[in-house]
Amino acid sequence: MAITSRPLRPGRAGNPAGGSLQRHHTRTAYLFLFLPLAFFLVVRFVPTVMAMRMSLFEWNILKPAQPFVGVENYQTLLADARFGQALRNTALYTVIGVPVQIALGLGVALLLARITALRGLYRALYFAPYVTPVVAAAWVWQWLFSPQFGPINTVLMWLHLPPQAFLTSPTQALATTAGLVVWQNLGYQVVLFLAGLAAIPRSYYEAAEMDGASGTQAFWKITWPLLNPTIVFSVITGTIAYLQLFTQVVNLNFTDQGGPLGSTTTVALYIYQLAFGRFQMGYASAITVVLFVIILAITLVQLKFLTRRYDT
């Protein structure tokens, strides 16, 4: 009886064609992974290493020689009063802005999740500030809170309340600036929390309702724990954004960057002023390295203490 052989199907063990196809797919995957990795190394990693190196020199682009000074730049910033003020302002922005925008974002998302009529319109209205150019939003905010011509002070006078200085007051400028950042980022927070709420199975709430749980109990026992990944992401990204705050501060008072008596100056703005105003690249690089370390440390702490793991 004649014995005939059948070709192996693609992908079976021992089939050279299947193995070659698998290797081709693997090489293609590595190629696509290499492109963003190369971009990250060129755009992020290389400048970071260069900044660390420049921080060890008295790097001034107006001078031909760049003498090595070691840790002298880092010793200088410890006694720099302006750096200390910028660091305190940045911390205040973060402490005020992150909790407020998360609380408002979650509250608005919970309300939007309940409505059915005009849902898309409301979501678009809340998200519109986030896609508005920061410069344009800052100029509008500056007009709204203008001590002389701003509509906010006009309303206060209608209510027989004293007008406020807002952006021209050393005690009010920082809170006013933080309000702009919160307003702009609110739509982003709403979208994040809406996605997190949509991922929670409805059956959990139905079971809680059958057990007689109130709305408040369902929120703290179901919604809040299951939103933990969204909350962690929101806190971390929000903290990083506030620690790097720059554009809003610059454009809110373009003729007096940093606000009255430096009350709105951030670390990022101070770095910009040193590097491109005074051309002290070495000292600015040292502050950049310190800011990088601060952001990294805070992010690691937040990941450690905010992330919760639940047994399934």
C-alpha positions in Angstrom: 0.0 0.0 0.0 1.4 3.4 -1.0 2.1 5.9 1.7 1.6 9.5 0.9 2.8 12.4 3.1 0.8 15.5 3.8 2.5 18.9 4.3 2.5 20.2 7.8 0.1 23.0 8.5 1.6 26.4 9.1 2.4 27.0 12.7 2.8 23.4 13.8 5.9 22.3 15.6 8.6 21.3 13.2 7.4 23.4 10.4 10.2 25.7 9.2 7.7 28.0 7.5 5.8 28.5 10.7 8.9 29.2 12.7 10.2 31.7 10.1 6.9 33.5 10.2 7.0 33.7 14.0 10.5 35.1 13.9 9.4 37.6 11.4 6.6 38.8 13.6 9.0 39.0 16.6 11.5 41.1 14.7 8.7 43.4 13.5 7.4 43.8 17.0 10.9 44.7 18.3 11.3 47.2 15.4 8.1 49.0 16.4 9.1 49.0 20.0 12.6 50.3 19.1 11.3 53.4 17.3 9.5 55.0 20.4 12.3 53.8 22.6 14.9 55.6 20.4 12.7 58.7 20.3 12.5 58.6 24.2 16.3 58.2 24.5 17.0 61.1 22.2 14.4 63.5 23.4 14.3 62.6 27.1 17.3 60.6 28.3 20.1 62.4 26.5 19.0 65.9 27.6 18.7 64.6 31.1 22.2 63.3 31.1 23.4 66.6 29.5 21.6 68.6 32.2 23.3 66.5 35.0 26.7 67.2 33.4 26.1 70.9 32.9 25.1 71.2 36.5 28.7 70.5 37.5 30.0 73.4 35.4 29.7 77.2 35.5 28.0 77.0 32.2 27.4 80.4 30.7 26.8 80.6 27.0 28.2 84.2 26.9 31.6 83.0 28.2 34.0 80.9 26.1 35.3 78.8 29.0 33.0 76.6 31.1 35.0 75.9 34.3 34.2 72.8 36.4 32.8 73.7 39.8 31.5 70.3 41.0 28.7 70.6 43.5 29.0 74.4 43.9 25.8 75.0 42.0 23.9 72.7 44.4 25.4 74.5 47.4 24.4 77.8 45.9 20.7 76.9 45.6 20.6 75.9 49.2 21.1 79.5 50.1 19.1 81.0 47.2 16.1 82.7 48.7 14.4 83.0 45.3 14.7 79.3 44.7 13.2 78.6 48.2 10.3 80.9 47.4 9.7 79.2 44.0 9.8 75.8 45.7 7.3 76.9 48.3 5.0 78.4 45.6 5.2 75.1 43.6 4.3 73.1 46.7 1.3 75.4 47.3 0.1 75.0 43.7 0.3 71.2 44.1 -1.4 71.1 47.5 -4.2 73.3 46.4 -4.7 72.2 42.8 -4.4 68.4 42.9 -7.1 67.7 45.6 -9.5 70.4 44.3 -9.4 69.2 40.6 -9.8 65.6 41.6 -12.7 66.3 43.9 -14.4 68.5 41.3 -13.7 66.0 38.5 -15.1 63.1 40.4 -18.1 65.1 41.5 -18.9 66.2 38.0 -18.3 62.7 36.6 -20.8 61.2 39.1 -23.4 63.8 38.1 -22.8 63.3 34.3 -23.0 59.5 34.7 -26.6 59.9 36.0 -28.0 62.0 33.3 -29.2 60.8 29.9 -30.5 63.9 28.2 -27.9 66.1 26.4 -25.1 63.9 27.9 -22.8 64.5 25.0 -23.3 68.3 25.1 -22.5 68.5 28.8 -19.3 66.4 28.4 -18.2 68.6 25.5 -18.7 71.7 27.6 -16.7 70.5 30.5 -13.9 69.2 28.2 -13.7 72.4 26.1 -11.3 74.2 28.5 -8.8 71.4 28.3 -8.4 71.7 24.6 -8.4 75.5 24.7 -4.9 77.0 24.0 -3.3 77.7 27.4 -2.1 81.2 26.3 -5.6 82.2 25.2 -7.2 80.9 28.4 -4.6 82.7 30.5 -5.3 86.0 28.8 -9.1 85.6 29.2 -8.5 84.8 32.9 -6.3 87.9 33.3 -9.2 90.0 31.8 -11.8 88.4 34.1 -9.8 89.1 37.2 -8.5 92.5 36.2 -8.8 94.9 39.2 -9.9 97.8 37.1 -12.0 96.3 34.2 -12.6 92.7 35.2 -16.2 91.3 35.3 -15.5 89.5 38.6 -14.9 92.8 40.4 -17.9 94.3 38.7 -20.1 91.6 40.1 -18.6 92.1 43.6 -19.5 95.8 43.4 -23.1 94.9 42.4 -23.2 92.7 45.5 -21.8 95.7 47.6 -18.6 93.8 48.3 -15.2 95.4 48.1 -13.2 94.8 44.9 -10.2 92.5 45.1 -6.7 92.9 43.6 -6.5 89.2 42.6 -3.5 88.9 40.2 -1.9 92.1 41.5 -2.0 91.1 45.1 0.9 89.0 46.6 -1.6 87.2 48.8 -4.2 86.4 46.1 -2.2 85.9 42.9 -1.2 82.3 43.6 -4.7 81.2 44.4 -6.1 83.0 41.3 -3.5 81.3 39.1 -4.2 77.9 40.7 -7.9 78.5 39.8 -7.0 78.8 36.1 -5.1 75.5 36.2 -7.9 73.7 38.0 -10.5 75.1 35.5 -8.4 74.0 32.5 -7.7 70.5 33.8 -11.2 69.8 35.1 -12.5 68.4 31.8 -9.6 66.0 31.6 -10.3 64.7 35.1 -14.0 64.3 34.3 -13.2 62.2 31.3 -10.8 60.0 33.4 -13.4 59.4 36.1 -16.2 58.8 33.6 -14.1 56.0 32.0 -13.4 54.6 35.5 -17.0 54.7 36.5 -18.0 53.0 33.2 -15.6 50.1 34.0 -17.4 49.3 37.3 -19.9 46.5 36.7 -23.5 47.6 37.3 -24.3 44.3 39.0 -22.3 45.4 42.1 -24.6 48.3 42.6 -27.7 46.1 42.1 -26.4 43.7 44.7 -25.8 46.5 47.1 -29.2 47.9 46.5 -30.8 44.5 47.2 -28.9 44.4 50.5 -30.3 47.7 51.5 -27.1 49.8 51.1 -27.6 53.6 50.7 -26.1 55.7 48.0 -23.3 56.9 50.3 -22.5 53.3 51.4 -22.4 52.2 47.8 -20.0 55.0 47.0 -17.5 54.3 49.8 -17.7 50.5 49.5 -17.9 50.1 45.7 -17.2 53.2 43.7 -14.2 54.6 45.7 -12.3 51.3 46.0 -12.8 50.3 42.4 -11.8 53.8 41.2 -8.4 53.4 42.9 -6.4 52.9 39.7 -8.0 56.0 38.2 -7.4 58.0 41.3 -3.8 56.9 41.5 -3.2 57.9 37.8 -5.0 61.2 38.3 -3.0 62.1 41.5 0.3 61.2 39.9 -0.2 63.0 36.6 -1.7 66.0 38.3 1.1 66.2 40.8 3.7 66.1 38.0 1.8 68.7 36.0 1.7 71.1 39.0 5.3 70.6 39.9 6.2 71.5 36.3 3.8 74.5 36.1 5.0 77.1 33.7 2.8 78.3 30.8 -0.1 79.6 32.9 2.1 81.5 35.3 4.0 83.2 32.5 1.0 84.3 30.5 -1.2 85.5 33.3 1.1 88.4 34.0 3.5 88.6 31.0 4.9 92.0 31.9 5.7 90.8 35.5 6.5 87.1 35.2 6.3 85.5 38.6 3.6 87.9 39.9 3.9 90.6 42.5 6.9 90.0 44.8 7.5 86.7 43.1 4.3 85.3 44.7 3.4 83.1 41.7 7.0 82.1 40.6 7.4 78.3 40.1 10.5 76.3 40.0 10.1 75.8 36.2 9.7 79.5 35.7 12.8 80.2 37.8 14.8 77.7 35.7 13.6 79.5 32.6 14.6 82.9 33.9 18.1 81.7 35.0 18.8 79.9 31.7 17.4 82.3 29.1 17.3 85.5 31.1 20.7 85.4 32.8 22.2 82.7 30.7 23.3 80.7 33.8 22.9 77.3 32.2 24.9 75.5 34.8 22.9 76.8 37.8 19.6 76.3 36.0 20.7 72.7 35.2 21.4 72.1 38.9 17.8 73.2 39.8 16.5 71.1 36.9 18.2 68.0 38.4 16.8 68.8 41.9 13.3 69.2 40.4 13.7 65.9 38.6 14.7 64.1 41.8 11.7 65.7 43.7 9.2 64.6 41.1 10.7 61.1 41.0 10.6 60.7 44.8 7.1 62.0 45.1 5.9 59.7 42.3 7.4 56.7 43.9 5.9 57.6 47.3 2.5 58.1 45.8 2.7 54.7 44.0 3.7 53.0 47.2 1.0 54.4 49.4 -2.0 55.1 47.1 -2.1 51.9 45.1 -4.3 49.2 46.7 -4.4 45.6 45.8 -7.6 43.5 46.2 -7.8 39.8 46.4 -10.0 38.3 43.7 
